[in-house]
Amino acid sequence: MKKNKIIYYISTGLLTALMMMSAGMYFFNNAEVNQVFEGLGYPAYVVIPLAVAKLLGLVAIWTKKNRTLLEWAYAGFFFDTILAIQAHVEKADGEFAPAAVGAILVLVSYTFEKKA
């Protein structure tokens, strides 16, 4: 049981760091991120709402106040990372690795949240 908790906290901590860095970049390097999003085929107006959603998802995961919100947060992170992988692979810019790491962290954190 202790091993499961350790894996959960490590994977969730790394996922948190990744999403916090991503959201921070969305807020503080907005012009550059807007160009990247438009280059990937996404509209620039989704950048700030996506950053807010990432922060709220992290709050839902760490507080565990509502099981439904927790499930939606994991689902949102999963879809975010999968769509990011797909966009980068389709664009062939070679920048899919952080999204792939994020997807793995989401799956590991979700799996071990259930076990811990």
Biotite code that builds the C-alpha atoms (Angstrom):
import biotite.structure as struc

atoms = struc.array([
    struc.Atom([0.000, 0.000, 0.000], chain_id="A", res_id=1, res_name="MET", atom_name="CA", element="C"),
    struc.Atom([2.838, 2.373, 0.823], chain_id="A", res_id=2, res_name="LYS", atom_name="CA", element="C"),
    struc.Atom([4.444, 1.765, -2.588], chain_id="A", res_id=3, res_name="LYS", atom_name="CA", element="C"),
    struc.Atom([1.200, 2.727, -4.328], chain_id="A", res_id=4, res_name="ASN", atom_name="CA", element="C"),
    struc.Atom([0.987, 5.999, -2.394], chain_id="A", res_id=5, res_name="LYS", atom_name="CA", element="C"),
    struc.Atom([4.592, 6.856, -3.223], chain_id="A", res_id=6, res_name="ILE", atom_name="CA", element="C"),
    struc.Atom([4.006, 6.228, -6.935], chain_id="A", res_id=7, res_name="ILE", atom_name="CA", element="C"),
    struc.Atom([0.777, 8.258, -6.764], chain_id="A", res_id=8, res_name="TYR", atom_name="CA", element="C"),
    struc.Atom([2.407, 11.258, -5.079], chain_id="A", res_id=9, res_name="TYR", atom_name="CA", element="C"),
    struc.Atom([5.461, 11.229, -7.358], chain_id="A", res_id=10, res_name="ILE", atom_name="CA", element="C"),
    struc.Atom([3.424, 10.965, -10.558], chain_id="A", res_id=11, res_name="SER", atom_name="CA", element="C"),
    struc.Atom([0.880, 13.534, -9.373], chain_id="A", res_id=12, res_name="THR", atom_name="CA", element="C"),
    struc.Atom([3.645, 15.890, -8.274], chain_id="A", res_id=13, res_name="GLY", atom_name="CA", element="C"),
    struc.Atom([5.355, 15.628, -11.658], chain_id="A", res_id=14, res_name="LEU", atom_name="CA", element="C"),
    struc.Atom([2.005, 16.090, -13.421], chain_id="A", res_id=15, res_name="LEU", atom_name="CA", element="C"),
    struc.Atom([1.383, 19.158, -11.269], chain_id="A", res_id=16, res_name="THR", atom_name="CA", element="C"),
    struc.Atom([4.786, 20.615, -12.141], chain_id="A", res_id=17, res_name="ALA", atom_name="CA", element="C"),
    struc.Atom([4.195, 20.017, -15.851], chain_id="A", res_id=18, res_name="LEU", atom_name="CA", element="C"),
    struc.Atom([0.731, 21.579, -15.824], chain_id="A", res_id=19, res_name="MET", atom_name="CA", element="C"),
    struc.Atom([1.822, 24.533, -13.656], chain_id="A", res_id=20, res_name="MET", atom_name="CA", element="C"),
    struc.Atom([4.705, 25.275, -16.027], chain_id="A", res_id=21, res_name="MET", atom_name="CA", element="C"),
    struc.Atom([2.344, 24.969, -18.967], chain_id="A", res_id=22, res_name="SER", atom_name="CA", element="C"),
    struc.Atom([-0.282, 27.266, -17.434], chain_id="A", res_id=23, res_name="ALA", atom_name="CA", element="C"),
    struc.Atom([2.399, 29.742, -16.389], chain_id="A", res_id=24, res_name="GLY", atom_name="CA", element="C"),
    struc.Atom([3.743, 29.842, -19.911], chain_id="A", res_id=25, res_name="MET", atom_name="CA", element="C"),
    struc.Atom([0.205, 30.381, -21.235], chain_id="A", res_id=26, res_name="TYR", atom_name="CA", element="C"),
    struc.Atom([-0.204, 33.405, -18.950], chain_id="A", res_id=27, res_name="PHE", atom_name="CA", element="C"),
    struc.Atom([3.251, 34.971, -19.132], chain_id="A", res_id=28, res_name="PHE", atom_name="CA", element="C"),
    struc.Atom([4.336, 34.152, -22.718], chain_id="A", res_id=29, res_name="ASN", atom_name="CA", element="C"),
    struc.Atom([0.884, 34.612, -24.175], chain_id="A", res_id=30, res_name="ASN", atom_name="CA", element="C"),
    struc.Atom([1.899, 36.084, -27.549], chain_id="A", res_id=31, res_name="ALA", atom_name="CA", element="C"),
    struc.Atom([4.351, 33.254, -28.258], chain_id="A", res_id=32, res_name="GLU", atom_name="CA", element="C"),
    struc.Atom([1.916, 30.566, -27.120], chain_id="A", res_id=33, res_name="VAL", atom_name="CA", element="C"),
    struc.Atom([-0.831, 32.095, -29.274], chain_id="A", res_id=34, res_name="ASN", atom_name="CA", element="C"),
    struc.Atom([1.433, 31.747, -32.330], chain_id="A", res_id=35, res_name="GLN", atom_name="CA", element="C"),
    struc.Atom([2.207, 28.124, -31.466], chain_id="A", res_id=36, res_name="VAL", atom_name="CA", element="C"),
    struc.Atom([-1.486, 27.311, -30.995], chain_id="A", res_id=37, res_name="PHE", atom_name="CA", element="C"),
    struc.Atom([-2.404, 28.932, -34.300], chain_id="A", res_id=38, res_name="GLU", atom_name="CA", element="C"),
    struc.Atom([0.451, 27.053, -35.980], chain_id="A", res_id=39, res_name="GLY", atom_name="CA", element="C"),
    struc.Atom([-0.994, 23.808, -34.641], chain_id="A", res_id=40, res_name="LEU", atom_name="CA", element="C"),
    struc.Atom([-4.435, 24.699, -35.983], chain_id="A", res_id=41, res_name="GLY", atom_name="CA", element="C"),
    struc.Atom([-6.081, 25.767, -32.726], chain_id="A", res_id=42, res_name="TYR", atom_name="CA", element="C"),
    struc.Atom([-7.601, 29.215, -32.166], chain_id="A", res_id=43, res_name="PRO", atom_name="CA", element="C"),
    struc.Atom([-5.619, 31.566, -29.945], chain_id="A", res_id=44, res_name="ALA", atom_name="CA", element="C"),
    struc.Atom([-8.617, 32.411, -27.778], chain_id="A", res_id=45, res_name="TYR", atom_name="CA", element="C"),
    struc.Atom([-8.478, 28.994, -26.052], chain_id="A", res_id=46, res_name="VAL", atom_name="CA", element="C"),
    struc.Atom([-5.071, 29.631, -24.455], chain_id="A", res_id=47, res_name="VAL", atom_name="CA", element="C"),
    struc.Atom([-6.186, 31.513, -21.320], chain_id="A", res_id=48, res_name="ILE", atom_name="CA", element="C"),
    struc.Atom([-9.290, 29.351, -20.641], chain_id="A", res_id=49, res_name="PRO", atom_name="CA", element="C"),
    struc.Atom([-7.107, 26.257, -21.041], chain_id="A", res_id=50, res_name="LEU", atom_name="CA", element="C"),
    struc.Atom([-4.596, 27.644, -18.534], chain_id="A", res_id=51, res_name="ALA", atom_name="CA", element="C"),
    struc.Atom([-7.393, 28.337, -16.039], chain_id="A", res_id=52, res_name="VAL", atom_name="CA", element="C"),
    struc.Atom([-8.833, 24.850, -16.610], chain_id="A", res_id=53, res_name="ALA", atom_name="CA", element="C"),
    struc.Atom([-5.425, 23.291, -15.935], chain_id="A", res_id=54, res_name="LYS", atom_name="CA", element="C"),
    struc.Atom([-5.118, 25.145, -12.632], chain_id="A", res_id=55, res_name="LEU", atom_name="CA", element="C"),
    struc.Atom([-8.664, 24.208, -11.591], chain_id="A", res_id=56, res_name="LEU", atom_name="CA", element="C"),
    struc.Atom([-8.001, 20.593, -12.572], chain_id="A", res_id=57, res_name="GLY", atom_name="CA", element="C"),
    struc.Atom([-4.966, 20.505, -10.313], chain_id="A", res_id=58, res_name="LEU", atom_name="CA", element="C"),
    struc.Atom([-7.039, 21.896, -7.448], chain_id="A", res_id=59, res_name="VAL", atom_name="CA", element="C"),
    struc.Atom([-9.641, 19.169, -8.037], chain_id="A", res_id=60, res_name="ALA", atom_name="CA", element="C"),
    struc.Atom([-6.986, 16.442, -8.062], chain_id="A", res_id=61, res_name="ILE", atom_name="CA", element="C"),
    struc.Atom([-5.208, 17.577, -4.910], chain_id="A", res_id=62, res_name="TRP", atom_name="CA", element="C"),
    struc.Atom([-8.265, 18.434, -2.804], chain_id="A", res_id=63, res_name="THR", atom_name="CA", element="C"),
    struc.Atom([-10.372, 15.368, -3.756], chain_id="A", res_id=64, res_name="LYS", atom_name="CA", element="C"),
    struc.Atom([-13.465, 17.148, -2.406], chain_id="A", res_id=65, res_name="LYS", atom_name="CA", element="C"),
    struc.Atom([-15.748, 15.842, -5.141], chain_id="A", res_id=66, res_name="ASN", atom_name="CA", element="C"),
    struc.Atom([-15.248, 12.505, -6.901], chain_id="A", res_id=67, res_name="ARG", atom_name="CA", element="C"),
    struc.Atom([-17.003, 13.718, -10.052], chain_id="A", res_id=68, res_name="THR", atom_name="CA", element="C"),
    struc.Atom([-14.737, 16.768, -10.337], chain_id="A", res_id=69, res_name="LEU", atom_name="CA", element="C"),
    struc.Atom([-11.719, 14.542, -9.772], chain_id="A", res_id=70, res_name="LEU", atom_name="CA", element="C"),
    struc.Atom([-12.774, 12.242, -12.635], chain_id="A", res_id=71, res_name="GLU", atom_name="CA", element="C"),
    struc.Atom([-13.446, 15.215, -14.922], chain_id="A", res_id=72, res_name="TRP", atom_name="CA", element="C"),
    struc.Atom([-10.056, 16.707, -14.092], chain_id="A", res_id=73, res_name="ALA", atom_name="CA", element="C"),
    struc.Atom([-8.257, 13.509, -15.030], chain_id="A", res_id=74, res_name="TYR", atom_name="CA", element="C"),
    struc.Atom([-10.365, 13.213, -18.191], chain_id="A", res_id=75, res_name="ALA", atom_name="CA", element="C"),
    struc.Atom([-9.564, 16.801, -19.125], chain_id="A", res_id=76, res_name="GLY", atom_name="CA", element="C"),
    struc.Atom([-5.830, 16.283, -18.631], chain_id="A", res_id=77, res_name="PHE", atom_name="CA", element="C"),
    struc.Atom([-5.979, 13.056, -20.622], chain_id="A", res_id=78, res_name="PHE", atom_name="CA", element="C"),
    struc.Atom([-7.751, 14.670, -23.569], chain_id="A", res_id=79, res_name="PHE", atom_name="CA", element="C"),
    struc.Atom([-5.495, 17.736, -23.390], chain_id="A", res_id=80, res_name="ASP", atom_name="CA", element="C"),
    struc.Atom([-2.344, 15.637, -23.604], chain_id="A", res_id=81, res_name="THR", atom_name="CA", element="C"),
    struc.Atom([-3.670, 13.272, -26.283], chain_id="A", res_id=82, res_name="ILE", atom_name="CA", element="C"),
    struc.Atom([-4.809, 16.182, -28.470], chain_id="A", res_id=83, res_name="LEU", atom_name="CA", element="C"),
    struc.Atom([-1.439, 17.890, -27.955], chain_id="A", res_id=84, res_name="ALA", atom_name="CA", element="C"),
    struc.Atom([0.376, 14.729, -29.055], chain_id="A", res_id=85, res_name="ILE", atom_name="CA", element="C"),
    struc.Atom([-1.850, 14.462, -32.122], chain_id="A", res_id=86, res_name="GLN", atom_name="CA", element="C"),
    struc.Atom([-1.382, 18.127, -33.060], chain_id="A", res_id=87, res_name="ALA", atom_name="CA", element="C"),
    struc.Atom([2.405, 17.973, -32.782], chain_id="A", res_id=88, res_name="HIS", atom_name="CA", element="C"),
    struc.Atom([2.649, 14.680, -34.687], chain_id="A", res_id=89, res_name="VAL", atom_name="CA", element="C"),
    struc.Atom([0.385, 16.027, -37.435], chain_id="A", res_id=90, res_name="GLU", atom_name="CA", element="C"),
    struc.Atom([2.463, 19.223, -37.664], chain_id="A", res_id=91, res_name="LYS", atom_name="CA", element="C"),
    struc.Atom([5.656, 17.081, -37.618], chain_id="A", res_id=92, res_name="ALA", atom_name="CA", element="C"),
    struc.Atom([7.488, 19.617, -35.456], chain_id="A", res_id=93, res_name="ASP", atom_name="CA", element="C"),
    struc.Atom([8.998, 16.990, -33.129], chain_id="A", res_id=94, res_name="GLY", atom_name="CA", element="C"),
    struc.Atom([7.591, 18.659, -29.992], chain_id="A", res_id=95, res_name="GLU", atom_name="CA", element="C"),
    struc.Atom([5.262, 15.857, -28.902], chain_id="A", res_id=96, res_name="PHE", atom_name="CA", element="C"),
    struc.Atom([7.512, 14.474, -26.130], chain_id="A", res_id=97, res_name="ALA", atom_name="CA", element="C"),
    struc.Atom([6.296, 16.751, -23.280], chain_id="A", res_id=98, res_name="PRO", atom_name="CA", element="C"),
    struc.Atom([2.693, 15.915, -24.145], chain_id="A", res_id=99, res_name="ALA", atom_name="CA", element="C"),
    struc.Atom([3.516, 12.203, -24.232], chain_id="A", res_id=100, res_name="ALA", atom_name="CA", element="C"),
    struc.Atom([5.167, 12.451, -20.816], chain_id="A", res_id=101, res_name="VAL", atom_name="CA", element="C"),
    struc.Atom([2.075, 14.292, -19.587], chain_id="A", res_id=102, res_name="GLY", atom_name="CA", element="C"),
    struc.Atom([-0.222, 11.558, -20.897], chain_id="A", res_id=103, res_name="ALA", atom_name="CA", element="C"),
    struc.Atom([1.834, 8.890, -19.140], chain_id="A", res_id=104, res_name="ILE", atom_name="CA", element="C"),
    struc.Atom([1.800, 10.881, -15.889], chain_id="A", res_id=105, res_name="LEU", atom_name="CA", element="C"),
    struc.Atom([-1.979, 11.319, -16.120], chain_id="A", res_id=106, res_name="VAL", atom_name="CA", element="C"),
    struc.Atom([-2.485, 7.581, -16.603], chain_id="A", res_id=107, res_name="LEU", atom_name="CA", element="C"),
    struc.Atom([-0.087, 6.614, -13.792], chain_id="A", res_id=108, res_name="VAL", atom_name="CA", element="C"),
    struc.Atom([-1.523, 9.189, -11.378], chain_id="A", res_id=109, res_name="SER", atom_name="CA", element="C"),
    struc.Atom([-5.102, 8.120, -12.153], chain_id="A", res_id=110, res_name="TYR", atom_name="CA", element="C"),
    struc.Atom([-4.312, 4.426, -11.822], chain_id="A", res_id=111, res_name="THR", atom_name="CA", element="C"),
    struc.Atom([-2.492, 4.777, -8.527], chain_id="A", res_id=112, res_name="PHE", atom_name="CA", element="C"),
    struc.Atom([-5.043, 7.247, -7.138], chain_id="A", res_id=113, res_name="GLU", atom_name="CA", element="C"),
    struc.Atom([-7.501, 4.368, -7.303], chain_id="A", res_id=114, res_name="LYS", atom_name="CA", element="C"),
    struc.Atom([-5.060, 1.977, -5.619], chain_id="A", res_id=115, res_name="LYS", atom_name="CA", element="C"),
    struc.Atom([-3.775, 4.313, -2.907], chain_id="A", res_id=116, res_name="ALA", atom_name="CA", element="C"),
])
